[in-house]
Amino acid sequence: MKKMNKLKKKYDEIEIPPELEDVVKDSIKQAKASQKKRPFLKQWTIGAAAAAALFIGSINMSPSFAQAMANVPLLGAIVDVFTAQQLTVDKETYQANVATPAIEGLADEELQASLNKKYIEENKVLFEQFQQDVAELDKAGGGHLGVDTGYEVRTDTEQLLSIARYEVNTVASSSTTMKYDTIDKQNSILITLPSLFKDDKYIATISSYIAGEMKRQMAADEDISYFLNDEFGADFEKIKPDQNFYITANNKLVISFDDYEVAPGYMGIVTFEIPTNILSDLLVSDAYIN
């Protein structure tokens, strides 16, 4: 509860424009209400449901029991990702739905606080930019503008947590960008793409595989298109050293590209799962990718 209060305090310090104060207050009330109703457990098989409910119930009722269980290596900490705040604007030509995630339960409270702070600040900047853009459009006689943000938990295992955060901007057309955080929950490490490999040879290896996969997909399906041999010179050459990525529950590396980054907009977010066999000699270890 103490950590939750600290997080709420940080949100309370975010300055919200006066004209949207009522809208924000309503959205916060709705967010809080939904959190209270948010089930702690997903659907379990009938046989496991009673035992799981008893176990979680014991943790909720007894802080000392929860602390004791957290000290058992096989169980570890229970990490939760939830919507801490949701800011909405719903007007005739202006729409915003800005949902901010927060993490609770990481053993490293400093890492947890830094991630939650990052999510808060990112969405604060985004919402303020939306406000400025709306004001400029109004001065120019009006227009259409929309922004939608949210998140998905892509991986949640005993070891790994991968969170994907999306941002959809709509003006004349829409574009989507994704950001990912992959965390080693056991060792409290925020994993970066370069940290997985011995050196930068992974860039060429992954890029070569993706280029080949693009060609294979285009040959198999005429509706699939990538920026290869592009007449405007926007050919895909290689991934960035810090290219967007996440790690799946079965320990596979997935490389992600935003709208228009390597393909026309109709292709949307494009991802490629990289075969581990082409990475094995390049990896620092098989702790995450195997």
C-alpha positions in Angstrom: 0.0 0.0 0.0 2.9 2.4 0.8 4.4 1.9 -2.7 1.0 2.4 -4.3 0.5 5.7 -2.3 3.9 6.9 -3.6 2.9 6.1 -7.1 -0.4 7.9 -6.7 1.4 10.9 -5.3 3.6 11.1 -8.4 0.5 11.1 -10.6 -1.2 13.7 -8.4 1.8 16.0 -9.1 1.3 15.9 -12.8 -0.2 19.3 -14.0 -3.4 18.9 -15.9 -4.8 21.8 -18.0 -7.8 23.4 -16.1 -10.2 23.0 -19.0 -9.8 19.2 -18.8 -9.8 18.8 -15.0 -13.3 17.4 -14.9 -12.6 14.9 -17.7 -9.5 13.8 -15.9 -11.2 13.4 -12.6 -13.9 11.3 -14.1 -11.4 9.1 -15.9 -9.3 8.6 -12.7 -12.5 7.5 -10.8 -13.3 5.0 -13.6 -9.8 3.7 -13.5 -9.8 3.2 -9.8 -13.2 1.5 -9.9 -12.0 -0.9 -12.6 -8.9 -1.7 -10.6 -11.0 -2.6 -7.6 -13.0 -4.9 -9.8 -9.9 -6.3 -11.6 -9.6 -10.0 -10.8 -6.3 -11.0 -9.3 -6.3 -14.4 -10.9 -6.9 -15.4 -14.5 -9.1 -18.4 -15.3 -7.5 -21.6 -13.9 -8.4 -25.2 -14.5 -11.1 -26.4 -12.0 -8.7 -28.7 -10.2 -6.1 -25.9 -9.6 -8.6 -23.1 -8.9 -9.3 -24.0 -5.2 -5.6 -24.3 -4.3 -4.7 -21.1 -6.2 -7.5 -19.2 -4.5 -6.5 -20.4 -1.1 -2.8 -19.6 -1.7 -3.5 -16.0 -3.0 -6.1 -15.5 -0.4 -3.6 -16.3 2.3 -1.1 -13.8 0.9 -3.8 -11.1 0.7 -4.9 -11.7 4.3 -1.4 -12.0 5.9 1.5 -9.7 5.1 3.8 -11.9 7.1 2.7 -15.0 5.1 3.4 -13.0 1.8 6.8 -12.1 3.0 7.6 -15.7 3.9 6.5 -16.9 0.5 8.6 -14.2 -1.3 11.6 -15.7 0.4 11.0 -19.1 -1.2 13.1 -19.3 -4.3 10.7 -21.4 -6.3 7.8 -19.0 -5.9 9.5 -15.6 -6.1 7.7 -12.3 -6.2 4.2 -11.9 -7.7 4.6 -9.1 -10.3 1.5 -7.2 -11.4 1.1 -4.8 -14.4 -2.0 -2.6 -14.2 -3.4 0.7 -15.5 -2.4 3.3 -13.0 -4.2 6.2 -14.7 -6.2 6.8 -17.9 -6.8 10.2 -19.4 -9.5 10.6 -21.9 -10.8 13.4 -24.2 -13.9 12.6 -26.3 -14.9 15.6 -28.5 -16.4 15.7 -32.0 -13.0 15.9 -33.8 -10.5 15.4 -31.0 -10.1 12.1 -29.2 -7.5 11.0 -26.7 -7.2 7.8 -24.7 -3.9 7.8 -22.8 -3.5 4.7 -20.5 -0.4 4.5 -18.3 0.8 1.2 -17.0 2.6 0.6 -13.7 4.5 -2.3 -12.3 4.1 -3.6 -8.8 6.0 -6.4 -7.1 9.5 -6.3 -8.6 12.1 -7.2 -6.0 14.3 -4.3 -7.1 12.1 -1.3 -6.0 14.6 1.2 -7.6 14.2 -0.5 -11.0 10.4 -0.6 -10.6 10.3 3.1 -9.6 12.4 4.1 -12.6 10.2 2.2 -15.0 7.0 3.6 -13.5 8.5 7.1 -13.6 9.4 6.6 -17.3 5.8 5.6 -18.1 4.4 8.5 -16.3 6.7 11.0 -18.0 6.2 9.6 -21.4 2.4 9.9 -21.3 2.6 13.3 -19.6 4.7 14.6 -22.5 2.4 12.9 -25.0 -0.8 14.4 -23.4 0.7 17.9 -23.2 1.7 17.6 -26.9 -1.9 16.6 -27.8 -3.1 19.7 -25.9 -0.8 21.9 -27.8 -1.8 20.4 -31.2 -5.5 20.8 -30.4 -5.0 24.5 -29.5 -3.1 25.1 -32.8 -5.8 23.3 -34.8 -8.5 25.4 -33.1 -6.6 28.6 -34.0 -6.4 27.4 -37.6 -10.1 26.7 -37.8 -10.3 23.2 -36.5 -9.4 19.7 -37.6 -9.2 16.1 -36.6 -6.7 14.6 -34.2 -6.5 11.5 -32.1 -4.1 9.7 -29.9 -4.5 6.3 -28.3 -1.9 4.6 -26.0 -2.0 1.4 -24.1 0.0 -1.7 -23.2 0.1 -5.5 -23.4 2.0 -8.0 -21.3 3.7 -10.1 -24.0 5.6 -12.4 -21.7 5.2 -13.2 -18.0 7.1 -16.2 -16.8 8.9 -17.0 -13.5 12.0 -15.3 -15.0 10.9 -12.8 -17.7 8.4 -10.0 -18.0 8.0 -8.3 -21.4 5.7 -5.3 -21.7 4.7 -3.8 -25.0 3.5 -0.1 -25.0 1.8 1.1 -28.1 0.9 4.6 -29.4 -1.5 5.2 -32.2 -1.6 8.7 -33.7 -4.4 9.7 -36.0 -4.4 12.8 -38.2 -5.2 12.3 -41.9 -4.2 8.6 -41.5 -3.0 6.6 -38.5 0.5 5.4 -37.5 1.5 3.1 -34.7 4.7 2.8 -32.7 5.7 0.3 -30.1 8.1 0.3 -27.2 9.1 -2.8 -25.2 10.6 -3.4 -21.8 11.9 -6.9 -21.1 12.9 -7.5 -17.5 14.7 -10.4 -15.8 12.5 -10.6 -12.6 14.9 -12.9 -10.8 18.0 -10.8 -11.2 16.3 -7.3 -11.5 17.8 -6.6 -14.9 16.3 -4.5 -17.7 17.5 -6.4 -20.7 18.7 -4.5 -23.8 19.3 -6.0 -27.2 23.1 -5.4 -27.2 23.4 -6.9 -23.7 22.3 -10.3 -25.1 25.3 -10.6 -27.4 29.1 -10.8 -27.2 29.6 -8.1 -29.8 27.8 -6.3 -32.6 28.0 -9.2 -35.1 24.3 -9.9 -34.2 23.3 -6.9 -36.3 24.5 -8.4 -39.6 23.2 -11.9 -38.7 19.7 -10.8 -37.7 19.5 -8.3 -40.6 20.4 -11.0 -43.1 17.8 -13.4 -41.8 15.1 -10.8 -41.8 15.9 -9.7 -45.4 15.7 -13.3 -46.5 12.4 -13.8 -44.6 11.0 -10.7 -46.2 11.8 -12.1 -49.7 10.3 -15.5 -48.8 7.0 -13.9 -47.5 6.6 -11.7 -50.5 7.2 -14.6 -52.9 4.6 -16.7 -51.0 1.9 -13.9 -50.8 1.4 -11.1 -53.2 -0.4 -9.0 -50.6 2.7 -8.9 -48.4 5.2 -6.1 -49.2 8.4 -4.9 -47.7 10.8 -2.1 -48.5 13.2 -4.2 -50.6 14.3 -2.9 -54.0 12.2 0.1 -53.3 11.9 2.7 -56.1 12.2 5.5 -53.5 15.4 4.2 -52.0 13.9 3.2 -48.7 15.3 -0.3 -48.8 15.7 -2.2 -45.6 19.4 -2.7 -44.9 19.9 -3.6 -41.3 18.4 -3.4 -37.9 19.4 -0.7 -35.4 21.7 -1.8 -32.6 18.9 -1.1 -30.2 16.1 -2.3 -32.4 12.8 -2.9 -30.7 12.5 -6.4 -29.4 11.0 -8.7 -26.8 11.6 -12.3 -25.6 8.7 -14.8 -25.8 7.7 -17.2 -23.0 9.5 -20.0 -24.8 12.7 -17.9 -24.9 12.7 -16.8 -28.5 13.9 -13.4 -29.7 11.4 -11.3 -31.6 12.4 -8.2 -33.5 9.8 -5.5 -34.1 9.4 -2.7 -36.6 7.0 0.2 -36.4 4.5 1.3 -39.1 6.3 2.5 -42.2 9.7 1.4 -40.8 10.3 -1.5 -43.2 7.0 -1.9 -44.9 4.0 0.2 -46.2 1.5 1.4 -43.6 -1.1 -1.2 -44.4 1.3 -3.9 -43.1 1.1 -2.4 -39.6 3.6 -3.4 -36.9 5.9 -6.0 -38.3 7.6 -8.7 -36.2 10.1 -11.5 -36.9 10.9 -14.3 -34.6 14.6 -15.1 -35.0 15.7 -18.8 -35.0 17.9 -19.4 -32.0 20.3 -21.7 -34.0 21.6 -18.7 -36.0 22.2 -16.7 -32.7 23.7 -19.4 -30.5 27.3 -18.6 -31.2 26.7 -14.9 -30.8 24.9 -14.9 -27.4 26.6 -14.1 -24.2 24.7 -17.1 -22.7 21.5 -19.1 -23.2 19.9 -17.7 -20.0 17.3 -15.7 -22.0 17.4 -17.0 -25.6 17.5 -20.7 -26.1 
